[in-house]
Amino acid sequence: MTWNLWWRFGRWEARRAAILRTLEEERPDILGLQEVWGSAEGAGRPENLAGWLAERLGMHWVWSRSPVQDRWHGRNGGDTSVDVGVAVLSRYPLLETAERRLPAGDFPDDGKTALYASIDVPGGPLPFFTTHLNSGLDESAVRCAQLREVGAFIVERGAGPYPPVLTGDFNAEPDFDEVRLIRGYQTAPAARGLVLLDAWRLADPELPQGTWDIAHEDAVTPGPGPSCVDYILVGPPRTGGRGAIRSARRAGHHPVDGVWPSDHAAVIAELALPAGPVDG
């Protein structure tokens, strides 16, 4: 599952409860999160949304703090007590984690990172990545550069019995250059030999697939019209069908007790375990 949680905007305490309720209902095994808030360094009582959720859901977690916070603090009325980042939660143990700084090019540096976790799923470690790219409508070039760096990161860390899984908010629609680049089969790939399959291609075409309204910065996702900017991308299946995409669908796109959990819908994909018996 991947989900952008809209940082600390709006009625964040009520939204936090709605996010938790949604995750309790969906029960994802592995979760990539973007716009995750956490206390700024040096805060008196450290808090982190990823940790708060993980504690209540019985999951392992890791968070990557953005190294540049200025724009986010400015958008939150100048409050410097809370930072933003990306996170991974998992019901299975995290064997290894790492993060990668992403380039900003000629645009203002928004401190983007990619976060990696090797996850101890049945059948062997699964390499899982999550990221959040620049959001400007005119920033396709920097998103391409960011995904080239993500692609190199995946090639470095993505070997194993399962294909790599990349999740995140790309702030780009499926036909944008940057999305075609990271998929790697409609143009030269972001990194040599890297091909990632879009789980949305295996979604039921009768189900809504939009995750955010690109025309309205603070819009929620009540209808079928929003653009698809959130993705689960998976490498080709490994031996025994490991990691084959079985289905994909939208989630988190309804209010909970009258509260919208986020301005983004989540994406859920079901991936296959090995075809034969698995120890444990």
N, C-alpha and C positions, 0 to 999 in steps of 0.2 A: 504494500500500500504506500502511496505517496500523497502528501497533503501540505499545502501552504496554510499556516495557521494565523496569518494576518497580525503577527507580532502582538503589541499591546494596544492596538487601535480599538476604538469603540468601547463597548461595555465588556472589557476584557475578562473580568471575574465571572460574569454570567456566561460569556463565551467559553471560558475554560471548562466550566461545568458541562456545557453542551458538547464540547470536544470530547471530554471524558465519556459522556453517555454514548456518543456515536461510536467511539472505539470499543467500549464495552459490548455494544451490539454487533459490531463487525468482527471483532477479535482477530485482527491481523497477526500473522506470525512474525513478519518483519515489516518495519515501518520507516520510511524516509520522510523527514519533516523539514520544512523550510519556514523562515520567519519565526524562529523559536526564540522566546525571550529568556534572558537569564540576568541575574544581578551583575552589575558592572564590577570590575576588579576592585577590591578594597571595600566592597559594600559590607555593612555591619552584619547583616543576616542574609547569607547567600541563599538565593532561590533560583530555581530553573524549571521552566515549564516541562522540558523533556524529563527531568528527574521526578517532578511531581506526578506526571502521567505514568512513568515507569513504575513508581512505587505502588500506585493504585492498581495497575494492570499486571503486576508481577513480571515485569520485563527487565532485561538488561538495557543499558543505554550509554551513549557517548554523544558529546556535543562539540561542535566546532564554532568557536566565537569568531565573528568577523573582526579582522584587525583594524578596520576603519568604521567608525560609528557616527561620524559627524552628521551625515544626511539623515540617519534614522533618529538621532537625538533632536535634530531640528524639526522633523516631522511630528515629533511627540511633545511639542511645546518647550523644547530645550531641556527636558528631563534627562540628565546624564546618569541616573542611578540604574538604568536597565539597558542591557545590550541585546544585540540580535545575532543569530547564527543559524546553523543547520544541525540536524541531529539524526541519529539512527537508534531505533528501539527494536529489540528482538526477544522473542520467547526462548530462543536458543542462545547459548553462551557466545560471547564475542571473543574470538581467538586472538585477534590482532586489529588495531585501528591505526589510521594515519590520515593526515589532511594535506591538501595541496592548495596553495595560493593561486588564484586565477588572475590573469592580466587585465588591465583596464584600458590599454592602448592610449589613444588621444582623448579619452573621455574622463570625467571626474572619477577618481577611484572610490568604488563603493565597498571595497573590502571583501569581494566574493571569494569563497573557498569551495572545494569539493572535499567530501568526507568519505572515507573508505572504512569498511568493517569486514573482516573475514568471519563468517558466521558458521557455527558448528551444527549444521543441519544433518538429518539422517542421510547417509551416503557420501559424506565428505564435506569439506569447507565450501561455502558459497561466497564469492566475492561480491559485495554489495556496495554501491556508491550512491550518494545523493548530493545535489547541488542546487543553486539558485543563481540564475544569470542576470545580467544587467537588464533593466526594464524599459529603457527609452525606446520609443518607436523608431528612432533613427539610429539605433545602436546595433544593427545586425552585424556589422563588421567586428565589433568587439565581442559579441556573442560567439561569432565564428572562432575568434582567437581563444576565447575561454573554452570552447568545446574541443579545440585542438589540444589544449593543455589537459582537459579531462580525458580525452582519448589516449594521450600518452600515459596518464596516470593509470588508466584501465589496462593498457598493454603491460605496464610494469607489474601490476598487482593482480591481474585477472585470470592467471592460469590456474587450472585445477579441475576437479571432477565435475563441477557445475560451470555453466557459462556465467560471465559477469552480468550483473543487473545494475542498470543506471536508472535512478529515479530523480525527479525534480521538477521545479518550475523553471522552464526555459524562457518564459516571456516571448514565445515565438510559436506561430501556428505551423501545422504539419508541412505546408509547402514552402516555408521560409528556407533560405540558404543554410542557416545554421542547423536546422533539424535534418535536412537532407544530408548535410555533412556528417553529423554524428551517426546517422543510420548506416552510411558508408556504402550503400548499394545503388544509389541514384546519382552519385558523383564520386570523385576521389575521396576516400575515407579520411576522417580526422587524424587517424594514425594508421600506419601500414598494417594491412591485414585485418583491421577492426571492422566488423559488421555487427550491427545491433538491430534486432527486430522490434517493431513498435507493437506493443500489446493491443493498442487500439484497433489494429487491423483484424484482430480476432474477436472483437467485441460484437455483440448482437447489433446489427445496423438499425434495429427498431428502437434501441435504447438511446437516450440522450447522451452525448459525448462531450459537450462543451463544459469547460471547467472555470471559465472567467470571462467577464465581459470586457473585451479589450478597449471598447469605446468609453468606458466609465471607470476611472481609477478606483473608486471606492464601492463599486457595485458588488452586490451579492449574486448568487446564481440561482434564481428562482425558476427559470424556464429553459427551453431547449435551444435558445438562441446564442448563448455565450460561445466564445472561441475556445478551442482546445489549446492550452499552453502548458499543461501538466502531463508528464509522461512516465511510463514504465517501459524501458527498453532492455531487451535481453539478447545475449549472444545466441547463436545457433545451438540447438540441443547437443548435449554431450552423450557419451556412451550410455545405452540403456534408457534413452529418452530423458535424461536428467535435464531439468530446466525448460522443457518444452512448454510453450504458452498454451494453456487450456482455455482461458476465457479472460475477459476484461470488462469492467463496468465502472460506472460512476458511483460515488458514495458521498455522504456528508452534504448533500444538496437540499436538505429539508431543515426547517427550523426545529429546534428542540425546546419545548415549553415556550414557544414564541420567540426564541433567540436563534439567530443564524450563527452557527459555530465559527464560520470564517467567510471571507469574501471569495474564496476558491472552493470548488468541489474537490473531493479526493478522487484518486484513481486506484482501483483494486485489480490485480491480476492474479490468477491461479496458475502456479507453475508445477510441473510434474516432478515427483520423486522418481528414483530409478524404477524400472519396470519390474525387477525381481525383488526378492526379500532383502530387507535392510536390517543390519544388526541394530537392536535398540528400538 
